């Protein structure tokens, strides 16, 4: 199984693409973020375009975990 995580922040946006992104092969994406972030339709649409074949499940959090770091006011996806 291959996984990848991406983190969006207002200051930095999305990271540049990894060498071999999962895009078409991702089957499931878990998206975690503050409620105010998850309400931004443009971000949700962007996640859908990053992983067009995946089922996307989202949840609001009080802190988003990406790798070993915890952030606030971010959107973290794990595909």
The first five atom37 places (N, CA, C, CB, O) and aatype in JSON, in Angstrom:
{
  "aatype": [20, 20, 20, 20, 20, 20, 20, 20, 20, 20, 20, 20, 20, 20, 20, 20, 20, 20, 20, 20, 20, 20, 20, 20, 20, 20, 20, 20, 20, 20, 20, 20, 20, 20, 20, 20, 20, 20, 20, 20, 20, 20, 20, 20, 20, 20, 20, 20, 20, 20, 20, 20, 20, 20, 20, 20, 20, 20, 20, 20, 20, 20, 20, 20, 20, 20, 20, 20, 20, 20, 20, 20, 20, 20, 20, 20, 20, 20, 20],
  "atom_mask": [
    [1, 1, 1, 1, 1],
    [1, 1, 1, 1, 1],
    [1, 1, 1, 1, 1],
    [1, 1, 1, 1, 1],
    [1, 1, 1, 1, 1],
    [1, 1, 1, 1, 1],
    [1, 1, 1, 1, 1],
    [1, 1, 1, 1, 1],
    [1, 1, 1, 1, 1],
    [1, 1, 1, 1, 1],
    [1, 1, 1, 1, 1],
    [1, 1, 1, 1, 1],
    [1, 1, 1, 1, 1],
    [1, 1, 1, 1, 1],
    [1, 1, 1, 1, 1],
    [1, 1, 1, 1, 1],
    [1, 1, 1, 1, 1],
    [1, 1, 1, 1, 1],
    [1, 1, 1, 1, 1],
    [1, 1, 1, 1, 1],
    [1, 1, 1, 1, 1],
    [1, 1, 1, 1, 1],
    [1, 1, 1, 1, 1],
    [1, 1, 1, 1, 1],
    [1, 1, 1, 1, 1],
    [1, 1, 1, 1, 1],
    [1, 1, 1, 1, 1],
    [1, 1, 1, 1, 1],
    [1, 1, 1, 1, 1],
    [1, 1, 1, 1, 1],
    [1, 1, 1, 1, 1],
    [1, 1, 1, 1, 1],
    [1, 1, 1, 1, 1],
    [1, 1, 1, 1, 1],
    [1, 1, 1, 1, 1],
    [1, 1, 1, 1, 1],
    [1, 1, 1, 1, 1],
    [1, 1, 1, 1, 1],
    [1, 1, 1, 1, 1],
    [1, 1, 1, 1, 1],
    [1, 1, 1, 1, 1],
    [1, 1, 1, 1, 1],
    [1, 1, 1, 1, 1],
    [1, 1, 1, 1, 1],
    [1, 1, 1, 1, 1],
    [1, 1, 1, 1, 1],
    [1, 1, 1, 1, 1],
    [1, 1, 1, 1, 1],
    [1, 1, 1, 1, 1],
    [1, 1, 1, 1, 1],
    [1, 1, 1, 1, 1],
    [1, 1, 1, 1, 1],
    [1, 1, 1, 1, 1],
    [1, 1, 1, 1, 1],
    [1, 1, 1, 1, 1],
    [1, 1, 1, 1, 1],
    [1, 1, 1, 1, 1],
    [1, 1, 1, 1, 1],
    [1, 1, 1, 1, 1],
    [1, 1, 1, 1, 1],
    [1, 1, 1, 1, 1],
    [1, 1, 1, 1, 1],
    [1, 1, 1, 1, 1],
    [1, 1, 1, 1, 1],
    [1, 1, 1, 1, 1],
    [1, 1, 1, 1, 1],
    [1, 1, 1, 1, 1],
    [1, 1, 1, 1, 1],
    [1, 1, 1, 1, 1],
    [1, 1, 1, 1, 1],
    [1, 1, 1, 1, 1],
    [1, 1, 1, 1, 1],
    [1, 1, 1, 1, 1],
    [1, 1, 1, 1, 1],
    [1, 1, 1, 1, 1],
    [1, 1, 1, 1, 1],
    [1, 1, 1, 1, 1],
    [1, 1, 1, 1, 1],
    [1, 1, 1, 1, 1]
  ],
  "atom_positions": [
    [[0.84, -1.17, 0.0], [0.0, 0.0, 0.0], [0.89, 1.23, 0.0], [-0.96, 0.0, 1.21], [1.88, 1.3, 0.73]],
    [[0.53, 2.2, -0.83], [1.25, 3.48, -0.87], [0.34, 4.55, -0.31], [1.7, 3.84, -2.32], [-0.87, 4.54, -0.55]],
    [[0.92, 5.47, 0.44], [0.15, 6.6, 0.95], [0.94, 7.87, 0.69], [-0.15, 6.43, 2.47], [2.15, 7.85, 0.49]],
    [[0.21, 8.98, 0.7], [0.85, 10.29, 0.65], [0.02, 11.26, 1.46], [1.02, 10.78, -0.82], [-1.2, 11.14, 1.53]],
    [[0.7, 12.21, 2.07], [0.02, 13.26, 2.82], [0.36, 14.6, 2.19], [0.41, 13.23, 4.32], [1.47, 14.82, 1.7]],
    [[-0.63, 15.49, 2.21], [-0.42, 16.86, 1.76], [-1.06, 17.79, 2.78], [-1.03, 17.09, 0.32], [-2.07, 17.46, 3.4]],
    [[-0.45, 18.96, 2.94], [-0.99, 19.94, 3.88], [-1.16, 21.28, 3.18], [-0.07, 20.09, 5.12], [-0.23, 21.79, 2.56]],
    [[-2.36, 21.83, 3.28], [-2.66, 23.16, 2.77], [-2.72, 24.13, 3.94], [-4.0, 23.17, 1.97], [-3.33, 23.83, 4.97]],
    [[-2.09, 25.28, 3.78], [-2.25, 26.37, 4.74], [-2.51, 27.63, 3.94], [-0.98, 26.54, 5.66], [-2.15, 27.72, 2.77]],
    [[-3.14, 28.59, 4.58], [-3.43, 29.84, 3.88], [-2.15, 30.54, 3.44], [-4.26, 30.76, 4.77], [-2.11, 31.15, 2.37]],
    [[-1.12, 30.46, 4.26], [0.14, 31.14, 3.94], [0.92, 30.47, 2.81], [1.01, 31.19, 5.17], [1.53, 31.16, 2.0]],
    [[0.9, 29.12, 2.76], [1.73, 28.4, 1.79], [0.96, 27.69, 0.69], [2.55, 27.41, 2.5], [1.55, 27.28, -0.3]],
    [[-0.36, 27.55, 0.85], [-1.14, 26.82, -0.14], [-0.8, 25.34, -0.12], [-0.91, 27.4, -1.53], [-0.4, 24.81, 0.91]],
    [[-0.96, 24.68, -1.26], [-0.62, 23.26, -1.39], [0.85, 23.12, -1.74], [-1.51, 22.56, -2.46], [1.41, 24.02, -2.36]],
    [[1.48, 22.01, -1.36], [2.88, 21.79, -1.74], [2.98, 21.45, -3.22], [3.51, 20.66, -0.89], [1.98, 21.12, -3.86]],
    [[4.19, 21.54, -3.76], [4.38, 21.1, -5.14], [4.18, 19.58, -5.2], [5.8, 21.5, -5.68], [4.31, 18.9, -4.18]],
    [[3.89, 19.08, -6.34], [3.58, 17.66, -6.51], [4.79, 16.79, -6.21], [3.07, 17.39, -7.92], [5.91, 17.15, -6.59]],
    [[4.6, 15.65, -5.55], [5.69, 14.7, -5.38], [6.05, 14.07, -6.72], [5.31, 13.6, -4.35], [5.28, 14.2, -7.67]],
    [[7.2, 13.39, -6.82], [7.61, 12.81, -8.11], [6.56, 11.88, -8.73], [8.9, 12.05, -7.94], [6.35, 11.93, -9.94]],
    [[5.91, 11.05, -7.93], [4.9, 10.13, -8.46], [3.64, 10.22, -7.6], [5.44, 8.65, -8.5], [3.41, 9.36, -6.75]],
    [[2.82, 11.24, -7.82], [1.61, 11.36, -7.0], [0.64, 10.2, -7.26], [0.92, 12.68, -7.29], [0.67, 9.57, -8.31]],
    [[-0.19, 9.95, -6.29], [-1.14, 8.84, -6.4], [-2.3, 9.12, -7.34], [-1.68, 8.5, -5.03], [-2.86, 8.19, -7.91]],
    [[-2.67, 10.34, -7.51], [-3.81, 10.78, -8.33], [-4.82, 9.7, -8.72], [-3.29, 11.39, -9.56], [-5.77, 9.47, -7.98]],
    [[-4.63, 9.05, -9.83], [-5.62, 8.12, -10.36], [-5.73, 6.84, -9.55], [-5.28, 7.77, -11.78], [-6.79, 6.2, -9.56]],
    [[-4.67, 6.44, -8.86], [-4.71, 5.17, -8.16], [-5.24, 5.26, -6.74], [-3.33, 4.58, -8.13], [-5.54, 4.23, -6.13]],
    [[-5.37, 6.45, -6.2], [-5.88, 6.6, -4.82], [-7.35, 6.18, -4.77], [-5.73, 8.07, -4.32], [-8.16, 6.58, -5.6]],
    [[-7.66, 5.36, -3.78], [-9.03, 4.89, -3.61], [-9.74, 5.57, -2.46], [-9.03, 3.4, -3.39], [-10.97, 5.66, -2.45]],
    [[-8.98, 6.06, -1.48], [-9.56, 6.69, -0.3], [-8.71, 7.87, 0.11], [-9.68, 5.67, 0.86], [-7.48, 7.78, 0.16]],
    [[-9.36, 8.99, 0.42], [-8.68, 10.17, 0.93], [-9.37, 10.58, 2.23], [-8.69, 11.34, -0.11], [-10.58, 10.75, 2.27]],
    [[-8.58, 10.73, 3.27], [-9.07, 11.26, 4.54], [-8.61, 12.71, 4.62], [-8.55, 10.41, 5.77], [-7.43, 13.0, 4.49]],
    [[-9.56, 13.61, 4.85], [-9.25, 15.04, 4.91], [-9.63, 15.58, 6.29], [-10.0, 15.83, 3.8], [-10.76, 15.41, 6.74]],
    [[-8.68, 16.21, 6.94], [-8.89, 16.75, 8.28], [-8.57, 18.23, 8.28], [-8.02, 16.01, 9.33], [-7.56, 18.66, 7.72]],
    [[-9.45, 19.01, 8.9], [-9.21, 20.45, 8.96], [-10.19, 21.15, 9.88], [-9.29, 21.06, 7.58], [-11.17, 20.56, 10.33]],
    [[-9.9, 22.39, 10.15], [-10.81, 23.22, 10.93], [-12.12, 23.39, 10.15], [-10.17, 24.6, 11.25], [-12.11, 23.36, 8.92]],
    [[-13.2, 23.56, 10.84], [-14.51, 23.7, 10.19], [-14.51, 24.83, 9.17], [-15.6, 23.96, 11.24], [-15.05, 24.68, 8.07]],
    [[-13.9, 25.95, 9.52], [-13.87, 27.09, 8.6], [-13.11, 26.76, 7.32], [-13.22, 28.3, 9.28], [-13.44, 27.28, 6.25]],
    [[-12.12, 25.91, 7.41], [-11.35, 25.5, 6.23], [-12.16, 24.53, 5.38], [-10.0, 24.87, 6.65], [-12.19, 24.64, 4.16]],
    [[-12.8, 23.57, 6.03], [-13.58, 22.57, 5.3], [-14.78, 23.2, 4.58], [-14.06, 21.49, 6.25], [-15.3, 22.62, 3.63]],
    [[-15.21, 24.35, 5.02], [-16.33, 25.05, 4.36], [-15.91, 25.77, 3.09], [-16.96, 26.05, 5.32], [-16.76, 26.25, 2.34]],
    [[-14.62, 25.86, 2.83], [-14.13, 26.55, 1.63], [-14.28, 25.6, 0.44], [-12.63, 27.01, 1.8], [-13.46, 24.69, 0.24]],
    [[-15.3, 25.81, -0.34], [-15.63, 24.91, -1.44], [-14.48, 24.76, -2.43], [-16.86, 25.42, -2.18], [-14.3, 23.68, -2.99]],
    [[-13.7, 25.81, -2.64], [-12.59, 25.71, -3.59], [-11.55, 24.69, -3.13], [-11.94, 27.08, -3.79], [-10.95, 24.01, -3.96]],
    [[-11.32, 24.58, -1.83], [-10.37, 23.59, -1.31], [-10.9, 22.18, -1.49], [-10.07, 23.85, 0.17], [-10.17, 21.27, -1.87]],
    [[-12.18, 22.0, -1.21], [-12.8, 20.68, -1.38], [-12.73, 20.27, -2.85], [-14.28, 20.69, -0.89], [-12.41, 19.12, -3.16]],
    [[-13.02, 21.18, -3.75], [-12.96, 20.88, -5.18], [-11.53, 20.54, -5.6], [-13.48, 22.07, -6.0], [-11.32, 19.67, -6.44]],
    [[-10.56, 21.23, -5.02], [-9.16, 20.93, -5.36], [-8.78, 19.51, -4.93], [-8.21, 21.96, -4.69], [-8.09, 18.81, -5.66]],
    [[-9.23, 19.09, -3.76], [-8.96, 17.72, -3.31], [-9.58, 16.73, -4.28], [-9.51, 17.49, -1.86], [-8.98, 15.71, -4.6]],
    [[-10.78, 17.02, -4.76], [-11.44, 16.14, -5.73], [-10.65, 16.05, -7.03], [-12.86, 16.63, -6.01], [-10.61, 14.99, -7.64]],
    [[-10.03, 17.14, -7.46], [-9.24, 17.1, -8.69], [-7.9, 16.41, -8.47], [-9.01, 18.52, -9.22], [-7.36, 15.82, -9.4]],
    [[-7.36, 16.47, -7.25], [-6.09, 15.78, -6.97], [-6.28, 14.28, -6.98], [-5.53, 16.23, -5.62], [-5.38, 13.54, -7.38]],
    [[-7.46, 13.82, -6.55], [-7.73, 12.38, -6.43], [-9.11, 12.08, -7.04], [-7.68, 11.93, -4.94], [-10.06, 11.81, -6.3]],
    [[-9.22, 12.1, -8.36], [-10.55, 12.02, -9.0], [-11.27, 10.68, -8.83], [-10.4, 12.28, -10.46], [-12.5, 10.64, -8.94]],
    [[-10.56, 9.59, -8.57], [-11.19, 8.28, -8.44], [-11.45, 7.87, -6.99], [-10.33, 7.23, -9.1], [-12.0, 6.8, -6.74]],
    [[-11.05, 8.71, -6.04], [-11.08, 8.32, -4.63], [-12.39, 8.7, -3.95], [-9.93, 8.96, -3.89], [-13.06, 9.67, -4.33]],
    [[-12.74, 7.93, -2.94], [-13.78, 8.32, -2.0], [-13.12, 9.28, -1.03], [-14.42, 7.05, -1.26], [-12.03, 9.01, -0.53]],
    [[-13.77, 10.4, -0.75], [-13.18, 11.41, 0.13], [-14.03, 11.53, 1.38], [-13.06, 12.79, -0.59], [-15.24, 11.78, 1.3]],
    [[-13.4, 11.34, 2.52], [-14.06, 11.49, 3.82], [-13.4, 12.63, 4.56], [-13.99, 10.16, 4.66], [-12.17, 12.71, 4.63]],
    [[-14.2, 13.53, 5.11], [-13.64, 14.67, 5.82], [-14.13, 14.75, 7.24], [-13.98, 15.95, 5.1], [-15.21, 14.25, 7.57]],
    [[-13.33, 15.38, 8.08], [-13.67, 15.52, 9.49], [-13.04, 16.8, 10.01], [-13.2, 14.29, 10.31], [-11.9, 17.13, 9.66]],
    [[-13.78, 17.52, 10.84], [-13.21, 18.71, 11.46], [-12.37, 18.29, 12.66], [-14.33, 19.72, 11.89], [-12.64, 17.28, 13.3]],
    [[-11.34, 19.09, 12.94], [-10.42, 18.77, 14.02], [-10.02, 20.04, 14.76], [-9.17, 18.06, 13.47], [-10.29, 21.15, 14.31]],
    [[-9.39, 19.85, 15.9], [-8.82, 20.96, 16.66], [-7.31, 21.01, 16.47], [-9.17, 20.83, 18.15], [-6.63, 21.8, 17.12]],
    [[-6.79, 20.19, 15.58], [-5.37, 20.14, 15.27], [-5.16, 19.1, 14.19], [-4.51, 19.82, 16.53], [-5.64, 17.98, 14.3]],
    [[-4.45, 19.46, 13.15], [-4.27, 18.57, 12.01], [-2.87, 17.97, 12.08], [-4.5, 19.33, 10.66], [-1.89, 18.69, 12.28]],
    [[-2.77, 16.65, 11.9], [-1.5, 15.95, 11.99], [-1.03, 15.59, 10.58], [-1.62, 14.68, 12.88], [-1.75, 14.96, 9.81]],
    [[0.19, 16.0, 10.28], [0.82, 15.66, 9.0], [2.23, 15.18, 9.33], [0.84, 16.89, 8.0], [3.07, 15.96, 9.78]],
    [[2.47, 13.92, 9.09], [3.76, 13.35, 9.48], [3.86, 13.35, 10.99], [4.94, 14.14, 8.85], [3.05, 12.72, 11.67]],
    [[4.85, 14.05, 11.52], [5.05, 14.13, 12.97], [4.7, 15.5, 13.52], [6.48, 13.79, 13.33], [4.98, 15.79, 14.69]],
    [[4.1, 16.36, 12.7], [3.79, 17.73, 13.12], [2.29, 17.93, 13.27], [4.35, 18.75, 12.12], [1.49, 17.38, 12.52]],
    [[1.91, 18.74, 14.27], [0.52, 19.1, 14.49], [0.37, 20.57, 14.13], [0.08, 18.83, 15.97], [1.15, 21.41, 14.57]],
    [[-0.64, 20.88, 13.34], [-0.89, 22.26, 12.89], [-2.3, 22.69, 13.27], [-0.67, 22.39, 11.37], [-3.16, 21.85, 13.53]],
    [[-2.52, 23.96, 13.29], [-3.86, 24.53, 13.41], [-4.17, 25.29, 12.14], [-3.98, 25.44, 14.66], [-3.27, 25.82, 11.49]],
    [[-5.45, 25.36, 11.79], [-5.9, 26.09, 10.63], [-5.23, 25.62, 9.34], [-5.66, 27.56, 10.82], [-4.74, 26.42, 8.54]],
    [[-5.21, 24.31, 9.16], [-4.66, 23.71, 7.95], [-5.66, 22.68, 7.45], [-3.24, 23.07, 8.22], [-6.6, 22.32, 8.15]],
    [[-5.43, 22.21, 6.25], [-6.18, 21.07, 5.71], [-5.15, 20.0, 5.39], [-7.04, 21.48, 4.43], [-4.24, 20.23, 4.6]],
    [[-5.3, 18.84, 5.99], [-4.36, 17.74, 5.76], [-5.11, 16.61, 5.09], [-3.7, 17.27, 7.1], [-6.17, 16.18, 5.56]],
    [[-4.56, 16.12, 4.0], [-5.14, 14.97, 3.31], [-4.17, 13.8, 3.39], [-5.46, 15.31, 1.82], [-2.96, 13.96, 3.28]],
    [[-4.74, 12.63, 3.59], [-3.97, 11.38, 3.53], [-4.66, 10.49, 2.52], [-3.85, 10.69, 4.94], [-5.81, 10.09, 2.71]],
    [[-3.94, 10.17, 1.45], [-4.5, 9.33, 0.39], [-3.82, 7.97, 0.43], [-4.33, 9.98, -1.0], [-4.14, 7.1, -0.38]]
  ]
}
